[in-house]
Amino acid sequence: MQLKIEKGTFTNHSLEDIANALKKGLSENFKNVEVEVVDCPNLREWDCPSEGISGNQKIIDVGGEPYMHDPNFIGAEFDYQEISKMIGSEKSYALGAGSGAMSCLDGHCGELVINENLITDESRSIIARVSPDKKCIVEKYSARKHGGLGNIYYTDGKQGKVIKIKIKGRSGNQGSLPQAMRSSLSNNLNLNENEHIAIAGVFRILEGKVRSHVQPDYKDIKHEYYDPKQMKCVKDFLQFYEPVGPKLQCYTVLWTGDPTGGELNLRESGEHTHFHSYEDDKDAGHYHFDVTPDEIEYEGYFNTASEVHRVNNIYKELISKNSIE
């Protein structure tokens, strides 16, 4: 796969301003909210392969739904260690969410929890797959490849100032913490047109349960679900799990919008969050939202990213190809 990379730059806001915006917005959706700027704890105590999430902070948005679901592209794979070298993040701690690389999974599909130290060569990544009886299979994953889409946060892995969030109970309608954070930032930072920010990090679901999904193998999907003209999935095809939790650790990358005004065709949801259990090897997958608003309890650490690197913007390529045809 030949890599094509474009770049966008996010607006700079202080951690204090971001924390205040999060505090104000999240308090409208959750019952008890604490947001503060703190020294990052040693994240190795959370089984991360790095002490922190500071230094040379960047995110990448790779591929897209056509690479995953268009028959012309299924099986596409990207080497995120190779990408790190191309964007000046070769020696980094990489965390995030992506699809599993089928060549590394004997042809299976899966949800990849990226938790990798490219400095010390330590791997804590996890893959979630769907078994023949539709149960969730959780395994270690040491390859540095992901499938047709992925979102990763690269840092030097150093300890520094970060935003700490503690939340208990939900009072509003937004069940997704990352989406609640996105709207909090958009509504309270007074961002002008094409001014956007990105943050990423690790958070835990201490109490409560969530809805999640894992992509099943293609052979097990018995209906047409992808529209190549719209370049997106139009029918459900995923294996959903509910309720899942508690004791889950999530890795999230989120941004308020495209700083280039739409040229990068960033992931439509504006966030990507995968998780695994930090107590056992039974639960992992793609996080959607909580299903127990009274019980839900979060704790997490986040930092900003200054740049987004868009890798292989398949949407731009297909739109250009269709216009020529």
Secondary structure, DSSP 8 states (H G I E B T S, - for coil): ----EEEEE-----HHHHHHHHHHHHTTTEEEEEEEEEE---GGGGT-SSS-SBSS-EEEEEE-HHHHHSTTTTT--EEHHHHHHHTT-SS-EEEEEEEE-GGGTTT---EEEEEEETTTTEE--EEEEE-TTS-EEEEE---SEEEEEEEEEEE--B--EEEEEEEEEE-SS---HHHHHHHHHHHHTT--TT---EEEEEEEEEES-EEEEE---GGG--S--EETTTTEE-S--SEEEEEE-SSEEEEEEEESS-TTSSTT---TTSEEEEEEESS-SS-EEEEEEES-TTT-EEEEEEEEESEEEEE--HHHHHHHHHHH-
